Amino acid sequence: MENTLSLNAIFSQANCEFLAFDLSRRVTEISNKDFTAIEENRVAYPFPAQQHAHMGIAFWQPNQTPWIWFLKMPLDERGLLQQAALGNFIQYVAQAMGASFDKTLTEEEQEKLAANPYTFKPQDDKKAMFHAFLTDKLQQPASQYYDHAQHYMSGELGWDKWQGVGLQGLADLSVRMERHNNATRIRKAMSNMPDTPKYALLGCLEHCDIPDALAERIEECMDTILAAGNADLFLLAAHVRALAGASPEKCQSVIERMLAIPALRHREMLIAIAGRCWQSLANDTLLDAFLIAVAEQSDQAFFQQMVADLVMIPSLRPQVLALLHGSASTELMNAVQHLQEHVKASS
């Protein structure tokens, strides 16, 4: 096992099946074929965040409960996995587990495997969604919190009785949206539930494919917030993130609408767009408008951070580089120039 150079090879040698999910941005399954290509540096990591790949990997031998690793691997400037880091992690695995995954680790071995710089603790919502996707993919029952979440989302318990609703239950319900009348439950709850549980629900939905009827309901809720005046930027941004899995047309139109309102061109909204709805920025006009809004924040570090983040996404890299090196609109060039002048005046 010490001579094995990839996780895929380790799993194969140990007679393990595995499932991999990206946890960097949206919780998204990575096919075994793509995972192998990523490990072998044949393709750049598709959804990086802060120059790292955040992954949840479940693996198991026949008739065994899956092991789960949450890995955070550094990427090079091209978006490829740093092979030295991957090799180091594999050495940790080899030292802790030897040649077999079917033994019970001692406390010392568990500590040895856990004490490495390549594991991380996911945010609660992403961890809940990972487990929901995993149990669904393996055709296992949802968690014990699923039934209670269904009753609450139906309105049966009273909308103010949300304190006992578990985040894992909302995640299970969101992943199983197309079953058990759950999509109808979600649409009904979106119009009635208080903001606190709604934030939790929206945080789950941002990792799911969103059917058209639910996307329309989410946008209706945004209309209500905007009509009330003094719009809650954080709540609006949560709705935008929840539309990440809606149709490209819907997601793009909502982003265009948000960027067209000066008061909403806030860094919270911009982070939501870049972090969850980055696919919509493949539209050159929208990418241009987005970068103008980022430049208008008069914060060079923020501008550089956002550009660096988008450049690392393989699907956006060519467009971002093209905009920054010659094809930018006059408005974007002016916005960047004003940003630079602001930095000079402040220094």
DRENKOL-870750 format. One line per 4 residues: number of its first residue (from 0); their letters; for each residue x, z, y of C-alpha. Coordinates in steps of 0.02 Angstrom, whole numbers, always signed. Layout:
<pts>
NUM) a) X/Z/Y | ...
</pts>
This chain:
<pts>
0) ment) +0/+0/+0 | +147/+32/+116 | +188/-153/+111 | +14/-210/+159
4) lsln) +7/-286/+332 | -179/-293/+370 | -335/-186/+352 | -423/-331/+268
8) aifs) -287/-335/+135 | -297/-146/+113 | -485/-154/+86 | -466/-297/-37
12) qanc) -329/-207/-133 | -434/-48/-143 | -589/-145/-200 | -682/-100/-41
16) efla) -815/-196/+52 | -816/-173/+241 | -916/-203/+399 | -839/-209/+572
20) fdls) -923/-189/+741 | -858/-208/+917 | -888/-52/+1022 | -794/-110/+1177
24) rrvt) -945/-178/+1271 | -1105/-203/+1173 | -1111/-140/+994 | -1093/-308/+906
28) eisn) -1055/-350/+725 | -892/-443/+693 | -902/-551/+538 | -772/-519/+402
32) kdft) -706/-695/+431 | -684/-663/+618 | -610/-491/+587 | -478/-567/+474
36) aiee) -439/-701/+604 | -422/-566/+738 | -305/-463/+628 | -197/-614/+593
40) nrva) -188/-657/+779 | -269/-826/+750 | -398/-788/+886 | -404/-674/+1036
44) ypfp) -514/-520/+1026 | -685/-581/+1085 | -754/-431/+1180 | -611/-324/+1250
48) aqqh) -626/-184/+1376 | -480/-117/+1478 | -358/-222/+1374 | -409/-136/+1213
52) ahmg) -514/-177/+1061 | -634/-35/+1019 | -699/-54/+842 | -807/+40/+719
56) iafw) -763/-2/+539 | -860/+55/+386 | -786/+25/+213 | -835/+81/+40
60) qpnq) -803/+60/-144 | -948/+19/-262 | -1081/+156/-262 | -984/+262/-138
64) tpwi) -1032/+329/+35 | -944/+227/+170 | -791/+292/+260 | -795/+260/+447
68) wflk) -651/+230/+567 | -668/+213/+755 | -512/+120/+811 | -444/+82/+984
72) mpld) -309/-52/+975 | -206/-117/+1122 | -207/-303/+1161 | -69/-410/+1233
76) ergl) -87/-517/+1390 | -165/-657/+1286 | -298/-542/+1214 | -218/-536/+1041
80) lqqa) -200/-375/+941 | -30/-295/+963 | +37/-309/+787 | +156/-161/+808
84) algn) +8/-47/+844 | -90/-114/+696 | +63/-89/+584 | +84/+89/+647
88) fiqy) -97/+131/+607 | -80/+58/+433 | +72/+170/+407 | -35/+321/+453
92) vaqa) -164/+265/+325 | -33/+238/+191 | +47/+408/+220 | -120/+499/+217
96) mgas) -210/+409/+78 | -80/+330/-33 | -147/+185/-136 | -326/+241/-162
100) fdkt) -483/+269/-60 | -578/+357/-198 | -488/+524/-192 | -541/+675/-91
104) ltee) -417/+707/+48 | -344/+879/+70 | -362/+962/+240 | -180/+919/+276
108) eqek) -207/+737/+231 | -363/+728/+338 | -267/+801/+486 | -125/+678/+458
112) laan) -245/+530/+460 | -340/+595/+613 | -182/+634/+712 | -142/+458/+769
116) pytf) -159/+371/+937 | -270/+231/+873 | -431/+325/+837 | -557/+369/+971
120) kpqd) -724/+455/+994 | -860/+331/+1048 | -989/+372/+1180 | -1144/+451/+1105
124) dkka) -1255/+299/+1132 | -1131/+179/+1053 | -1102/+295/+906 | -1290/+310/+878
128) mfha) -1311/+120/+887 | -1165/+93/+768 | -1246/+207/+638 | -1416/+125/+666
132) fltd) -1346/-49/+640 | -1244/+8/+491 | -1388/+90/+397 | -1499/-60/+434
136) klqq) -1366/-183/+375 | -1341/-83/+214 | -1530/-72/+190 | -1523/+117/+198
140) pasq) -1659/+228/+272 | -1656/+267/+457 | -1608/+442/+512 | -1720/+594/+505
144) yydh) -1756/+570/+692 | -1836/+399/+671 | -2013/+456/+631 | -2022/+576/+779
148) aqhy) -1957/+440/+896 | -2093/+322/+835 | -2229/+450/+869 | -2163/+485/+1044
152) msge) -2143/+301/+1087 | -2323/+272/+1035 | -2380/+398/+1166 | -2455/+511/+1034
156) lgwd) -2356/+665/+1083 | -2376/+651/+1272 | -2247/+565/+1381 | -2184/+730/+1450
160) kwqg) -2142/+792/+1274 | -1979/+697/+1260 | -1858/+844/+1241 | -1865/+839/+1051
164) vglq) -1834/+652/+1037 | -1661/+621/+965 | -1546/+485/+1031 | -1516/+430/+851
168) glad) -1703/+408/+829 | -1712/+294/+982 | -1563/+196/+916 | -1643/+175/+744
172) lsvr) -1805/+119/+824 | -1717/-6/+939 | -1619/-84/+796 | -1780/-98/+694
176) merh) -1875/-171/+841 | -1953/-312/+741 | -2026/-195/+610 | -2159/-61/+601
180) nnat) -2237/-117/+766 | -2086/-46/+858 | -2075/-184/+988 | -2252/-141/+1045
184) rirk) -2206/+44/+1050 | -2055/+7/+1160 | -2154/-102/+1281 | -2287/+33/+1299
188) amsn) -2160/+171/+1323 | -2062/+73/+1454 | -2213/+81/+1570 | -2250/+265/+1543
192) mpdt) -2100/+372/+1495 | -2005/+480/+1621 | -1835/+424/+1684 | -1730/+541/+1576
196) pkya) -1785/+472/+1406 | -1798/+298/+1482 | -1612/+302/+1522 | -1578/+343/+1339
200) llgc) -1691/+203/+1278 | -1615/+76/+1397 | -1443/+129/+1338 | -1494/+82/+1161
204) lehc) -1579/-81/+1208 | -1423/-150/+1294 | -1348/-175/+1120 | -1500/-266/+1048
208) dipd) -1574/-440/+1051 | -1719/-426/+1172 | -1877/-529/+1136 | -1959/-618/+1283
212) alae) -2109/-501/+1294 | -1997/-348/+1308 | -1883/-436/+1434 | -2035/-469/+1543
216) riee) -2085/-286/+1532 | -1910/-229/+1581 | -1914/-343/+1732 | -2088/-279/+1779
220) cmdt) -2016/-102/+1778 | -1878/-163/+1894 | -2010/-236/+2010 | -2095/-66/+2017
224) ilaa) -1931/+20/+2063 | -1894/-108/+2199 | -2070/-99/+2270 | -2057/+89/+2289
228) gnad) -1918/+71/+2419 | -1751/+163/+2418 | -1717/+86/+2248 | -1627/+195/+2121
232) lfll) -1470/+92/+2094 | -1421/+183/+1936 | -1591/+158/+1856 | -1595/-25/+1909
236) aahv) -1421/-52/+1836 | -1479/+25/+1672 | -1621/-102/+1666 | -1498/-244/+1700
240) rala) -1386/-187/+1557 | -1538/-179/+1443 | -1567/-364/+1475 | -1395/-411/+1408
244) gasp) -1474/-466/+1245 | -1619/-561/+1326 | -1622/-750/+1337 | -1478/-821/+1441
248) ekcq) -1604/-889/+1566 | -1686/-720/+1591 | -1524/-624/+1606 | -1451/-749/+1727
252) svie) -1605/-753/+1838 | -1609/-563/+1851 | -1424/-556/+1897 | -1449/-691/+2029
256) rmla) -1592/-588/+2099 | -1490/-428/+2105 | -1342/-512/+2190 | -1457/-591/+2319
260) ipal) -1508/-419/+2386 | -1366/-348/+2494 | -1415/-167/+2460 | -1397/-195/+2272
264) rhre) -1222/-268/+2279 | -1157/-96/+2235 | -1011/-63/+2118 | -1127/+22/+1994
268) mlia) -1226/-139/+1980 | -1068/-246/+1973 | -995/-140/+1833 | -1159/-156/+1736
272) iagr) -1155/-346/+1753 | -973/-364/+1702 | -982/-235/+1564 | -1140/-294/+1475
276) cwqs) -1199/-460/+1547 | -1033/-549/+1557 | -1102/-701/+1462 | -1206/-745/+1615
280) land) -1047/-758/+1719 | -1002/-915/+1621 | -1108/-1000/+1755 | -983/-1051/+1890
284) tlld) -1103/-1022/+2035 | -1150/-850/+1971 | -968/-804/+1938 | -925/-856/+2115
288) afli) -1067/-750/+2188 | -1016/-603/+2078 | -834/-607/+2134 | -889/-620/+2316
292) avae) -991/-460/+2291 | -841/-375/+2210 | -728/-426/+2354 | -856/-360/+2478
296) qsdq) -826/-184/+2411 | -666/-182/+2518 | -571/-102/+2377 | -423/-203/+2315
300) affq) -394/-95/+2162 | -576/-117/+2111 | -565/-306/+2138 | -406/-319/+2036
304) qmva) -477/-210/+1898 | -635/-315/+1884 | -540/-480/+1883 | -416/-415/+1754
308) dlvm) -560/-359/+1644 | -649/-528/+1652 | -489/-627/+1624 | -466/-538/+1458
312) ipsl) -632/-605/+1392 | -586/-768/+1303 | -750/-855/+1348 | -724/-819/+1534
316) rpqv) -536/-829/+1553 | -522/-1015/+1598 | -661/-1004/+1728 | -596/-847/+1813
320) lall) -420/-917/+1822 | -486/-1083/+1889 | -584/-995/+2026 | -435/-891/+2077
324) hgsa) -317/-1040/+2078 | -400/-1175/+2178 | -583/-1202/+2137 | -657/-1052/+2228
328) stel) -792/-1080/+2357 | -755/-1057/+2541 | -863/-900/+2537 | -758/-823/+2398
332) mnav) -594/-869/+2482 | -657/-791/+2644 | -714/-634/+2552 | -544/-614/+2469
336) qhlq) -457/-644/+2636 | -564/-511/+2719 | -523/-392/+2577 | -337/-421/+2602
340) ehvk) -353/-394/+2790 | -448/-233/+2760 | -310/-170/+2644 | -176/-212/+2774
344) ass) -274/-125/+2913 | -296/+30/+2806 | -114/+43/+2753
</pts>
